[in-house]
Structures are given as C-alpha cells and as structure tokens.
Amino acid sequence: MQLFRDFVSSPLLSLIPAVAFAAPSGSSVPNINHVVALRELALRAAPESPSGDYAPATVTCPSEKPTIRSAANLSSSERTWLQSRRAKTIEPMVQFFQNSGLTDFDAAGFINANAKNFSVVPNIGIAVSGGGYRALMNGAGFLAAADSRVPGSTDTGGIGHLLQASTYLAGLSGGGWLVGSMFANNFSTVVQMRDGYEDSALWDFQNSIFEGPETSGISILDMASYWDDVVNQIGDKRDAGYEISITDTWGRALSYQLINARDGGPAYTFSSIADWTDFSNGDTPMPILVADERLPHTTVVALNSTVLEFNPWEIGSFDPTIYGFAPTRYVGSNFSAGSIVADGHCVEGFDQYGYVMGTSSSLFNSFMLQNLSDYNIPDIVGELIKSILEGIDDAEDDIAVWKPNPFHKWNPGSNVNAEEDQLTLVDGGLDLQNIPLHPLIQPVRGVDVIFAVDSSADINNWPNGTALRASYDRSKESIANGTAFPAVPDAETFVNLGLNQRPTFFGCNTTEFTSERKTIPPLIVYMPNAPYTQYSNVSTFDPAYDDWQRDSIIKNGYNVATMGNGTVDAQWPACAACAVLHRSLERVGTEPSATCKDCMSRYCWAGAVDSTAVASFEPTPILDIDVEGAGASLRGGVPGGTAWIAVAVAGLAVVVC
C-alpha cells in the first residue's frame, strides 16, 4: 500500500476535482453522477491492508524495525501532530467564544493574545460514551451541535465551533462507532452521514446487521450474499494463520452500516487515518477508541482492569500494568520484550477498521449469538460461529483476540499477561467506566476540559452518573498511577438532585488537588442523555431503527448539547465557554468575569449529596416531544411545561458553590 501513501502526499492529488462527490440525499448540492471521487477516497481512512482484503499480511519491515515504547511520554508522532493541531484550534476557538454570548470578558482577545502559548490556550477533549445505537445517535446529536459545518449550529443558543476547537475526540463501544464512522468517512458531518449517499447503506439502521443492507451499488443486495461475503473474509484471516473470534463477525457486519465503502471496507485499517491529509495536517481532532483488557480464562472485568486506547499511531495503555504502546500499523507483528523477534516479519492489516470498532464494543458478541436464530441467518454463518466456539469456553464469547500479543514479555514486573501469547480485549465499558475519559485525563496530554456525553443505560435506560463515579473511584486505586479525577457523588445523588438531566461541571474547585500536590485534572462537563424532544432511552440492544426514530434521537441529542438552543437556559453557550476557559484563567491568575462566576455557581457540583434510595426514574420531557412526521430538523422546540421549569430551577439551586 506504499503506492497509496505516495499518492496521498502527491501534488497530483490537487488536480482531482473535489466536486465529483456524492451529495447527500435531499441536498441542494448538484449531483454529479453520484460519483465518490478518487480525491475523497484518498482523503480518509483507506484500504491499506497489504492483502487487499480483510486478512493481515506480512510486509517488508522498515529499515528501523517497529518497537514497543514506554508510556512515560506521548509518542513523537502525537507530539509533532499537536504542533499543527493546537495551532488549528485557535481560530474556531475564537469563533466559539465570539458566538457564546460571554460579553463581560474578552475571551477572543485572551486567546489571540496567547495564540502562540499553548500552556495558556485551553486544550479541549470530547468523550462519547457507550450504549449501542442509542449512544451513537445521542452522541451524534452532540457532535452535530458542536460542529460549525452543521447549519444552525452557530446561531444564537448554539455551541458550534466547539468540535473544531477540540484536540481529542474519544469514543467507546457505541460512541466508538460514532467516532470511528466519522473518521472512516472523511470526517463527514453528522448530517451527511445521517442523510447518506445514493446506493449506500451508511447509517441506514432500518435493516439490522443480522439482515444486512438492501441497497445495491457499493453495497450488496441480499442477506445470503451479505453473510457469504462476511464469512469468506473472516475465513481468509483464519487461512492466513490468525486466530479469529466472534468479534471478527461482529465488526465485519457493523462496518456495512458505518463505513461508506464496498462491503464495508474490509481492507480499511485504523492506522490509515494517520496518512489522511486532513488529519496529518491537524485539521481534525485526534480519534481515540477504548477497550479493556481481560485476563485469559476469566470472566471478571474489574475496575482495576487495564484500559487500552487505539489511536492512529499506537495501541497501548498508560496504566502501570502494561505502561507501553505498540505501533498500530504493525500491531499484528510478533513482538517479544518490545522488539520483533529476530526471525520475525512485519505484519500490516491486523488493525482492520471494523475489528477495532468491534473490539471496543465486544459486549455485543453475545447479543449477536443470541439473535442469530431470529433472523433466518444462512447456515454458513452458523458453521463459522460453531467452529469459533468449539475452541473456547462459553464465558469467552465476548472477547476480541489480539494474537500475537504485542506486549509479550513487556514490563513483566507488573504486566500479568506478559507471558501470554494472546492479548484478550473486551468492551471498553465493562469496567463501568462507560465514558472514555481515561485517555483524556492523562497528565501528559494536558487536557483542560472534557465534554463527557453520557448515554449509559443505568436506570430505565437513562444515565445516573455511574460511569463518572467509576472513573473517580478508580482514580483512588494504584492502577490509576497517580492520575487524579474530580470528586463525583453517588448515583442516587445524580438522580435526586437532577444532575442526570442537565449539564453539570465537576472539578471546579482545584484546591483538593493542589493541597495534595497532584496534577490538576480536566474540568468535566457532564452531558447526560435526557428527554428534550424525544424519549431517547431506547434499549442498548435494539438492533434496528427507522429513519424517523434515528433522526429524532439525533435531534434530541442536539438539544441536550444546547439545552434546547438556549430555551431552557439562554446563558448556556456562555456557561459552556466559561467551562472551557476555567483552567486557563486559573493558570494565569485571571479572575473569572461576573457571568462566569454566575455560571460556575449554577453548574458546578459543590459537594451536595442526597443518597436517598431511588426506586424508579421516569423523567418529564424538557421540551415538547416530537411526533412522527415532524421532519428531521436538528433544532429544538418550546418548553414542555412549568413542571420541568420548576425541576430545572430546583436542580440548579442545590448545587450552588
């Protein structure tokens, strides 16, 4: 695939017309033969597997063989990229502040005055939780609201430009599908992916992955052909000498809905993002997906399990257990004690795009097994699944097998899996940390604020802060390696004080960290899924959604992000801006403005608790609930009555700092 990489960096690329690209259905953009131009295909995650298909393959090693590195610092690739990315966040950050309505502090002037000093400029991260399609759709609403390319996002009440001002974008399980899909498709907007392209199954959730897409064109037409292709691709991986797992089947099927390429892009690799010009130039945030490690032949994924991240350059962990990173492109190579064995070859293609997304969401493996019989799946699929299950215990059907283990004999003093030939990974939310905060709270990344989008199913398929609390609890254990996390109350407090129905800031008061001489962690802006214009608490395991339901949940997520375009709180965009500024102003000793003081007094959790047992949770709609046929607008409506306003005011009052 070196030819492809050479082409991407070639000046000839600029000669290819950018307009010959498939316009979204319903778009006013002229449709030029519905062709996805070569230019567009080149400028995204790409089919870089040397086999040309799903299976990994051996390649000639570079002159300097790949190695495993210590997690003491960021990789040289990330450090180099940050120089470009941080500079590219300045202009959209200025625009974000200018649109925020923060009138009593010149935030734009503050950023411009410090534009060359990235120890002052806010470093922003966004984390999108797991929760299946619910998490994808609710998270999509947040990203649409934060994306200045989406019409209306920069209007009064909006938070547009926040995505463009962010450095990192992390996803886990269903949130990982969202992040992965965006980067597999040219960092397309949510609206583009929602509306899709002609002859494409992209984000078409009406047919479940068990049935496969109906459309022809770049997809396939019938269920038998769909599953035949999936089975053959996975069989090629096995025939090439690599162990397969149920995650291969899950990831392959998922890709048909998430990657706009023939057969769901079987040759697409996660590491190819690093070769995408827009990313390498720093024009987009850095995508990170998260998974947990599970000890072989065990079923427990405890809070002290090792958390691994996948980014375009590396796979690894900052936890003291592994405390190392392997190159994503060569992760299928036979490493031992940090180096490729003397007679070993380099392998590319193991980081297949769908397999990475499937690894982060392997919870759905067992869901897949339980539902195969309901969809008249062809016998060939059952035979493949049976052959996989023959070699493993029933309790291991939810794992993703990464073999050979890149961390074999690495850090043997603390890495309990150092002698294992297999790295066993599972869904990143199984340790209860269902929001991928772990990569973003690492001190070496220096993130100042994280917008944490929570679509967890804790109580009646709504979140109750369990994911945040898990990250806080973990920070007090040795596995955290001294990485601090803001204090978070129990789940009952989240519900009783209404913290799971509106944005809440955690970590506003940093004295608890400075007194203990810890690195100050990011401020967490908690954004829980709540019923604004739709009851978006659909089951994690619902396999199919019609277009209206999909669109209405995305719209609800947009309203969660904007508090109904400021309908619930007209000051919300200014308060979001204050949250972004908070750590930076504190570092330089600048007093927050009156508006920011008011925002922090209303949105910061100041330690109030109410641990009264919660028997049930049936939230009242915050705005008018949409009815089918109302269209696919992203913008909110009117308040849903005085009952909600009273709840909102009461909820704000109990957390006054």
C-alpha positions in Angstrom: 0.0 0.0 0.0 3.0 2.3 -0.2 1.7 3.4 -3.6 -1.4 4.6 -2.0 0.5 6.6 0.6 2.7 8.1 -2.0 -0.4 9.2 -4.0 -2.0 10.8 -0.9 1.1 13.0 -0.4 1.5 13.7 -4.1 0.8 17.2 -5.6 -1.2 15.4 -8.3 -3.9 14.9 -5.8 -4.8 18.6 -6.0 -5.6 18.2 -9.7 -8.5 15.9 -9.0 -11.8 17.7 -8.8 -13.2 17.8 -5.3 -16.8 18.4 -6.5 -17.3 14.9 -8.0 -18.6 13.6 -4.8 -21.9 12.0 -3.9 -24.3 14.7 -2.5 -26.4 13.6 0.5 -30.0 12.6 -0.5 -32.2 15.7 -0.3 -29.3 18.0 -0.6 -29.4 21.1 -2.8 -25.8 20.4 -3.9 -25.7 19.5 -7.6 -25.5 15.7 -8.1 -22.7 15.0 -10.5 -23.3 11.3 -11.5 -23.3 10.3 -7.8 -19.6 9.5 -8.0 -17.4 9.4 -4.9 -14.3 11.0 -6.3 -10.9 9.5 -6.1 -9.9 12.6 -4.2 -12.5 11.9 -1.5 -11.5 8.3 -1.2 -7.9 9.3 -0.8 -8.6 11.8 1.9 -9.9 9.5 4.6 -9.3 6.2 6.3 -8.2 3.9 3.5 -7.9 0.3 2.3 -4.2 -0.1 3.3 -4.2 -3.7 4.3 -1.5 -5.3 2.1 -3.7 -8.3 1.4 -6.2 -6.0 -0.3 -8.9 -7.6 1.9 -9.7 -8.4 5.5 -6.8 -10.7 6.3 -3.5 -9.2 7.6 -0.3 -9.9 5.6 3.4 -9.8 6.0 5.4 -6.9 4.6 9.0 -5.9 4.4 9.9 -4.2 7.7 11.1 -0.6 7.5 14.8 0.0 7.9 14.2 0.8 11.6 12.1 -2.1 12.8 9.0 -1.1 14.9 9.3 -1.4 18.6 7.1 -1.1 21.8 7.8 2.2 23.7 7.3 3.3 27.3 4.2 5.3 28.2 6.2 7.8 30.1 5.6 10.4 27.3 3.5 11.0 24.3 4.7 9.4 21.0 6.9 11.5 18.8 4.1 11.3 16.2 1.5 12.7 18.5 3.8 15.5 19.7 4.6 16.5 16.2 0.9 16.4 15.2 0.0 18.5 18.3 2.1 21.4 17.0 -0.2 21.6 14.0 -3.5 20.7 15.7 -3.2 23.1 18.6 -2.5 26.0 16.2 -5.5 25.0 14.1 -7.8 25.2 17.1 -7.2 28.9 17.7 -9.5 30.4 15.0 -12.5 28.1 15.7 -12.0 28.7 19.5 -12.1 32.4 19.0 -15.3 32.0 16.9 -16.8 29.7 19.6 -16.2 32.4 22.2 -17.5 35.2 20.0 -20.7 33.3 19.4 -21.2 32.3 23.1 -22.7 35.5 24.4 -20.0 35.9 27.0 -20.0 39.7 26.9 -18.2 40.7 30.1 -14.8 39.1 29.3 -12.9 39.4 26.0 -12.3 35.6 25.6 -11.4 36.0 21.9 -8.8 38.6 22.8 -7.5 36.4 25.5 -7.0 33.5 23.0 -5.5 35.7 20.3 -3.1 37.3 22.8 -1.8 33.8 23.8 -2.1 32.2 20.4 1.5 31.0 20.5 1.4 29.9 24.1 -0.3 26.6 24.3 0.4 26.3 28.1 -2.3 29.0 28.3 -4.8 28.2 25.4 -7.5 25.8 26.5 -6.9 22.2 25.5 -10.4 20.6 24.8 -11.4 17.0 24.7 -14.8 15.4 23.9 -15.7 11.9 25.2 -18.7 9.9 23.8 -19.9 7.0 26.0 -21.0 3.6 25.1 -24.6 2.4 24.8 -25.1 0.8 21.4 -27.1 2.7 18.8 -28.5 4.9 21.5 -25.0 6.2 22.2 -24.2 6.6 18.6 -27.4 8.7 17.9 -27.3 10.8 21.1 -23.6 11.4 20.7 -24.2 12.3 17.1 -26.6 15.0 18.2 -23.9 16.5 20.5 -21.3 16.4 17.7 -23.7 18.0 15.3 -24.4 20.8 17.7 -20.6 21.3 18.3 -19.8 21.2 14.5 -19.7 24.6 12.8 -20.3 22.9 9.5 -23.8 21.9 10.5 -26.4 24.6 9.5 -27.7 26.4 12.6 -25.0 25.3 15.0 -23.5 28.7 15.2 -26.8 30.6 15.6 -27.9 32.1 18.9 -28.1 29.3 21.5 -25.7 27.1 19.7 -22.2 25.7 20.6 -20.9 25.4 17.0 -17.1 25.6 16.5 -16.5 23.5 19.7 -15.7 20.4 17.7 -13.3 22.3 15.5 -11.7 23.8 18.6 -11.1 20.4 20.2 -7.9 18.5 20.3 -9.2 15.0 21.1 -12.3 13.0 20.3 -12.7 9.7 22.2 -15.4 7.1 21.8 -16.2 3.8 23.5 -18.4 1.0 22.3 -21.5 2.7 20.6 -19.7 6.0 21.0 -16.7 4.4 19.3 -19.0 3.5 16.3 -19.8 7.2 16.0 -16.2 8.4 16.3 -14.9 5.6 14.0 -17.6 6.2 11.4 -16.8 9.9 11.2 -13.1 9.2 10.6 -13.8 6.4 8.2 -15.9 8.8 6.1 -13.8 11.9 5.6 -14.7 13.3 9.0 -18.1 13.9 7.4 -20.7 15.9 9.3 -23.4 14.0 11.3 -26.0 15.4 8.8 -24.1 14.0 5.8 -23.9 10.6 7.5 -27.5 10.7 8.6 -28.8 11.5 5.2 -26.4 9.1 3.5 -25.4 8.7 -0.1 -27.2 7.1 -3.1 -26.7 3.4 -3.2 -25.1 3.4 0.2 -26.1 1.7 3.5 -24.3 4.3 5.6 -26.2 4.9 8.8 -29.2 3.0 7.4 -30.3 1.3 10.6 -33.7 0.1 9.3 -32.2 -3.2 8.5 -30.3 -4.7 11.4 -26.9 -6.1 10.9 -28.4 -9.5 11.0 -30.4 -8.8 7.8 -27.7 -6.8 6.1 -28.3 -3.8 3.7 -30.9 -3.9 1.0 -29.3 -1.4 -1.4 -27.1 -2.3 -4.3 -24.4 0.0 -5.7 -21.4 0.0 -3.4 -23.3 -2.5 -1.1 -24.8 -5.9 -1.7 -28.4 -6.9 -2.3 -29.5 -9.9 -0.4 -28.9 -11.5 3.0 -27.3 -14.6 1.6 -24.7 -12.7 -0.4 -24.0 -10.4 2.6 -23.3 -13.2 5.0 -21.4 -15.2 2.4 -19.0 -12.2 2.0 -18.6 -11.8 5.7 -17.8 -15.4 6.3 -15.4 -15.6 3.4 -13.5 -12.5 4.6 -13.1 -13.9 8.1 -12.1 -17.3 6.7 -9.3 -15.6 4.8 -8.0 -14.2 8.0 -8.1 -17.7 9.6 -6.5 -19.2 6.5 -3.7 -16.7 6.8 -2.8 -18.1 10.1 -4.5 -15.7 12.5 -6.9 -16.7 15.3 -10.4 -15.4 14.9 -13.2 -14.6 17.4 -16.8 -13.6 17.4 -15.6 -10.0 17.3 -14.4 -10.6 13.7 -18.0 -11.4 12.7 -19.5 -8.5 14.8 -17.0 -6.0 13.5 -17.4 -7.0 9.9 -21.2 -6.8 10.0 -21.1 -3.5 11.8 -18.9 -2.0 9.1 -21.5 -2.3 6.4 -23.6 0.4 8.3 -20.7 2.6 9.4 -18.2 2.7 6.5 -19.3 4.0 3.1 -17.3 1.6 1.0 -17.9 -1.6 -0.9 -18.5 -4.5 1.6 -18.0 -2.2 4.5 -14.3 -1.6 3.7 -12.7 -4.9 4.6 -9.2 -3.6 3.8 -9.6 -0.4 5.7 -7.2 0.0 8.6 -7.4 2.2 11.7 -3.7 3.3 11.2 -4.5 4.6 7.7 -6.1 7.6 9.5 -2.6 8.8 10.1 -2.0 9.0 6.4 -5.2 11.1 5.7 -4.0 14.6 4.8 -6.7 16.5 6.8 -5.8 14.6 9.9 -2.0 14.7 9.5 -2.2 18.4 8.8 -4.0 18.9 12.1 -7.3 19.9 10.6 -9.4 17.5 12.7 -9.2 16.3 16.3 -7.4 13.0 17.1 -9.7 10.0 17.3 -9.3 7.6 20.2 -11.2 4.3 20.9 -11.1 2.5 24.2 -11.2 -1.2 25.2 -10.5 -3.1 28.4 -8.0 -6.0 29.0 -9.4 -9.2 30.5 -7.2 -12.0 31.9 -7.4 -15.1 29.7 -9.8 -17.7 31.0 -11.5 -15.3 33.4 -14.9 -13.6 33.2 -14.5 -10.6 35.5 -13.6 -7.2 34.2 -12.9 -5.3 37.4 -12.5 -1.6 37.9 -8.7 -2.1 38.1 -8.6 -3.8 34.7 -6.1 -2.3 32.3 -7.6 0.3 30.0 -6.2 0.3 26.4 -6.6 3.0 23.8 -6.5 2.8 20.0 -5.2 5.9 18.2 -4.0 6.3 14.6 -0.4 5.7 15.6 -0.5 3.4 18.6 -2.3 0.8 20.7 -1.5 0.6 24.4 -2.0 1.8 27.9 -0.8 4.4 30.4 -1.8 2.0 33.2 1.2 0.7 35.2 0.4 -2.9 34.2 1.3 -2.5 30.5 2.6 1.1 30.5 3.6 0.9 26.9 2.4 1.4 23.3 2.7 -0.7 20.2 2.6 0.9 16.6 -1.0 0.4 15.3 0.2 -0.2 11.8 2.4 -3.2 12.8 0.4 -4.4 15.8 0.0 -7.9 14.2 3.8 -8.4 14.1 5.4 -10.9 16.5 6.8 -8.7 19.3 8.6 -10.0 22.3 10.1 -7.9 25.1 9.4 -4.8 23.0 11.0 -5.9 19.7 10.1 -8.0 16.7 11.7 -11.4 17.2 15.0 -12.0 15.3 13.4 -14.1 12.5 10.1 -12.3 12.6 8.4 -10.4 9.8 6.4 -7.2 9.9 2.7 -7.6 9.6 0.2 -5.0 8.5 -3.6 -5.1 8.3 -4.3 -6.6 11.7 -5.7 -3.2 12.8 -8.7 -3.7 10.4 -11.1 -0.8 11.0 -14.2 -2.8 11.8 -12.2 -5.1 14.1 -11.0 -2.1 16.1 -14.6 -0.8 16.4 -15.8 -4.3 17.2 -13.2 -4.8 19.9 -14.3 -1.6 21.7 -17.9 -3.0 21.6 -17.4 -6.7 22.1 -20.2 -6.7 24.6 -22.4 -7.2 21.6 -20.8 -10.5 20.7 -23.1 -12.4 23.0 -26.1 -10.3 21.8 -25.2 -11.4 18.2 -25.1 -15.0 19.2 -28.5 -14.8 21.0 -30.2 -13.2 17.9 -28.9 -15.3 15.0 -31.7 -17.7 15.3 -34.3 -15.0 15.0 -33.3 -13.8 11.5 -33.0 -16.9 9.3 -29.3 -16.4 9.1 -27.7 -18.7 6.4 -26.2 -22.0 7.7 -22.8 -20.9 6.6 -22.7 -18.3 9.4 -23.8 -20.8 12.0 -21.0 -23.1 10.8 -18.4 -20.4 11.2 -19.7 -19.4 14.6 -19.7 -23.0 15.7 -16.1 -23.5 14.6 -15.0 -20.4 16.6 -16.9 -21.5 19.7 -15.5 -25.1 19.7 -12.2 -23.9 20.9 -13.4 -21.6 23.7 -15.4 -21.6 26.9 -18.9 -20.1 26.8 -17.7 -17.2 29.0 -15.2 -16.2 26.3 -17.6 -15.4 23.5 -17.4 -11.7 24.3 -13.7 -11.3 23.8 -11.6 -9.9 20.9 -8.4 -11.9 20.3 -5.3 -9.9 19.5 -2.8 -12.6 18.8 0.2 -12.4 18.8 0.2 -10.3 22.0 2.2 -7.2 21.2 3.1 -6.9 24.9 4.5 -10.4 25.2 7.4 -10.2 27.8 6.9 -6.5 28.0 7.1 -4.9 31.5 7.0 -8.3 33.2 7.3 -6.9 36.7 3.7 -5.5 36.6 2.2 -6.9 33.4 0.4 -10.1 34.5 -0.2 -11.0 30.8 3.4 -10.7 29.9 3.8 -14.5 29.4 0.6 -14.8 27.4 0.7 -15.2 23.6 -2.7 -13.5 23.3 -3.9 -10.1 24.3 -7.5 -10.5 25.3 -9.6 -7.4 25.0 -13.3 -6.6 25.7 -15.8 -3.9 25.5 -14.4 -0.6 27.0 -17.4 -0.1 29.2 -17.4 -3.4 31.0 -15.3 -2.0 33.9 -18.2 0.5 34.4 -16.1 3.4 33.0 -18.6 3.8 30.2 -17.3 7.2 29.2 -13.9 7.1 27.6 -12.2 9.6 29.9 -9.1 7.5 30.6 -7.1 8.7 27.6 -8.1 12.3 28.2 -7.2 12.6 31.9 -3.6 11.5 31.4 -1.3 14.4 32.6 1.0 14.1 29.6 -1.9 15.2 27.4 -2.6 18.3 29.4 -6.4 18.4 28.6 -8.2 21.3 30.4 -11.8 20.4 29.9 -13.7 17.4 28.7 -17.3 17.4 27.4 -18.4 14.0 28.6 -21.5 12.8 26.7 -23.2 10.0 28.7 -25.7 7.7 27.0 -25.4 4.9 29.6 -28.3 2.7 30.5 -28.1 2.9 34.3 -31.8 3.4 35.3 -34.6 2.8 32.8 -32.0 3.2 30.0 -31.1 6.7 31.3 -27.7 7.6 32.8 -27.3 8.1 36.6 -23.6 9.1 36.7 -22.3 5.6 37.4 -19.7 5.9 34.6 -18.3 9.1 36.1 -18.3 7.7 39.6 -16.4 4.6 38.4 -13.7 6.8 36.9 -13.5 8.7 40.2 -13.3 5.5 42.3 -10.6 4.1 40.0 -8.5 7.2 40.5 -8.1 6.3 44.1 -6.6 2.9 43.3 -3.0 2.1 42.5 -4.0 1.2 38.9 -4.5 4.9 38.3 -0.8 5.5 38.6 -1.4 8.8 40.5 -3.7 10.3 37.8 -6.3 12.4 39.6 -10.0 12.8 38.9 -12.6 15.2 40.2 -14.8 14.1 43.1 -18.2 12.7 41.9 -21.2 11.8 44.1 -23.2 8.5 44.2 -25.8 7.5 41.6 -28.7 8.4 44.0 -27.4 11.9 44.2 -27.3 12.3 40.5 -31.0 11.3 40.2 -32.3 13.1 43.3 -30.6 16.4 42.6 -31.4 16.2 38.8 -27.7 16.0 37.8 -28.6 13.4 35.3 -31.0 15.7 33.4 -28.8 18.7 32.7 -25.1 19.7 32.3 -23.0 19.6 35.5 -19.4 20.7 36.0 -17.1 18.5 38.1 -13.7 19.7 39.3 -14.4 23.4 39.6 -12.6 23.7 42.9 -8.9 22.6 42.4 -7.7 23.1 46.0 -8.2 19.4 46.7 -5.5 18.6 44.1 -3.1 21.5 44.8 -3.1 20.6 48.5 -2.1 17.0 47.7 0.4 18.2 45.0 -1.3 16.2 42.3 -1.6 17.3 38.7 -4.8 19.1 38.3 -7.2 17.0 36.2 -9.5 18.4 33.5 -12.8 20.0 34.3 -15.5 17.6 33.4 -18.6 19.0 31.7 -21.1 16.2 32.2 -23.7 16.0 29.4 -26.3 13.2 30.2 -28.8 11.9 27.8 -32.2 13.3 28.8 -35.7 13.6 27.2 -35.8 17.0 25.5 -37.7 16.4 22.3 -37.7 12.5 22.3 -37.7 9.6 24.7 -34.2 8.6 23.7 -33.8 5.9 26.3 -34.1 3.1 23.7 -32.6 -0.3 24.7 -28.9 -0.8 24.2 -29.7 -4.0 22.3 -32.4 -2.7 19.9 -30.9 -3.8 16.6 -32.9 -1.6 14.1 -34.3 1.9 13.9 -36.4 3.5 11.2 -35.2 6.8 9.8 -37.6 8.9 11.8 -36.6 7.3 15.1 -32.9 7.7 14.2 -33.3 11.4 13.3 -35.5 12.2 16.3 -32.9 10.8 18.7 -30.1 12.7 17.0 -32.2 15.8 17.3 -32.8 15.1 21.0 -29.0 14.8 21.4 -28.6 18.2 19.7 -31.0 19.7 22.2 -29.2 18.0 25.1 -26.0 19.7 23.9 -27.6 23.1 23.5 -30.2 23.0 26.3 -32.8 23.3 23.5 -30.9 26.1 21.7 -30.9 28.1 24.9 -34.6 27.6 25.5 -34.0 26.1 29.0 -31.1 28.4 29.8 -30.3 31.3 27.4 -26.9 31.6 29.1 -25.9 28.0 28.4 -23.5 28.8 25.5 -21.8 31.4 27.7 -21.6 29.0 30.5 -20.0 26.3 28.2 -17.5 29.0 27.2 -16.7 29.7 30.9 -16.1 26.0 31.4 -13.6 25.9 28.5 -11.8 29.0 30.0 -11.8 27.9 33.6 -8.5 26.1 33.9 -6.7 28.6 31.6 -7.8 31.6 33.6 -6.8 29.8 36.8 -3.3 29.1 35.5 -2.6 32.7 34.6 -4.3 34.1 37.7 -7.1 35.9 36.0 -10.3 36.4 37.9 -13.4 35.0 36.2 -16.0 37.5 35.0 -19.3 38.0 36.7 -21.0 35.9 34.1 -18.6 33.1 34.6 -18.9 33.3 38.4 -22.7 33.0 38.0 -22.3 30.1 35.6 -20.0 28.2 37.9 -22.3 28.8 40.8 -25.2 27.3 38.9 -23.5 24.4 37.1 -20.6 23.3 39.4 -21.3 20.4 41.7 -20.2 21.8 45.1 -20.5 18.6 47.2 -24.2 18.5 47.9 -25.5 14.9 48.3 -28.8 13.1 48.6 -28.3 9.4 48.8 -32.0 8.5 49.3 -32.7 5.3 47.5 -34.2 5.7 44.1 -36.9 3.2 43.3 -37.6 4.3 39.7 -36.9 7.1 37.3 -39.4 8.4 34.8 -38.3 11.9 33.7 -40.7 14.5 32.5 -40.0 15.8 28.9 -38.0 19.0 29.0 -39.4 20.3 25.7 -42.4 19.2 23.6 -41.9 15.6 22.4 -41.7 15.3 18.7 -44.3 13.3 16.8 -43.6 11.2 13.7 -43.8 13.2 10.5 -42.3 16.4 12.1 -39.2 16.2 9.9 -35.5 15.9 10.5 -34.7 19.4 11.8 -32.0 19.4 14.5 -33.3 22.4 16.4 -35.5 22.3 19.5 -39.0 23.4 20.3 -40.7 25.0 23.3 -40.5 24.1 26.9 -42.6 21.2 28.0 -44.4 22.9 30.8 -43.9 24.7 34.1 -43.3 21.3 35.9 -40.0 21.0 34.0 -39.0 24.6 34.7 -39.6 24.1 38.4 -37.4 21.0 38.4 -34.7 22.8 36.4 -34.6 25.7 38.8 -34.6 23.4 41.8 -31.8 21.3 40.3 -29.7 24.4 39.7 -30.2 25.7 43.2 -29.0 22.7 45.0 -25.5 22.8 43.5 -24.7 26.5 44.3 -21.0 26.7 45.0 
